[in-house]
Amino acid sequence: LKAGGVAGVCVDLILFPLDTVKTRLQSPQGFRKAGGFHGIYAGVPSTAIGSFPNAAAFFITYENVKSMLHHGSTSYLTPATHMVAACLGEVVACLIRVPSEVVKQRAQVSPSSSTLRILSHTLYHEGIQGLYRGYKSTVLREIPFSLVQFPLWESLKVLWSWKQGHVVDSWQSAVCGAFAGGFAAAVTTPLDVAKTRIMLAKAGSSNASGNVLAALGGIWRTQGLSGLFAGVVPRMAAISLGGFIFLGTYEKTRQLLL
């Protein structure tokens, strides 16, 4: 819990400006109208509050499921074990992440409004379900992401450990995390764009219904391939750096605590 929480806070706060740029590139009104480079830390209170419990929930679930499934499993099933553990971890973590993400993204594209004002506006007009708008699209983004990132991260660590003859250090785990995160970020960007459009959509609009395929289809028809991969460069940069900081910090903190 502590290792995951510390890792989550570090990565979310350090990389927040890149996340804001990515969100504004993906927003329906475009980068400039969404705020450009102005108010780059808009929405940071929501992230600061949500990151610790979100990351802690993920790693508690991930490590426990991985531990349970490892008993009696053969080596060739190890990647499948990591996939299942990561997917379940994301489903649980998204219960905390999505409300934080909804408020954060709306603040990022409306830098003149405070986080508290956006939260109260969302609750007043949409209720609790408004804070969970995009839960399905977030889970549908995170599961493919985790299916790529975590087995790749674990496999790279095993390969590096085998090559050097001992378990990888925390910085080596961080390098593996950066590569795995960047690759996973690139291939799942269209799902991230759809999630952003759903979270930012006006109440009552077609995207507000949360239909991921409809959102992807609308983006494809209006903006084509470039629209589906909007923000791919800052997303890859943020998640590569994030993978380095997040997984490296997690390993280091875990080693110090254990």
Beta strands, then each sheet from edge to edge (+ up, - down):
end
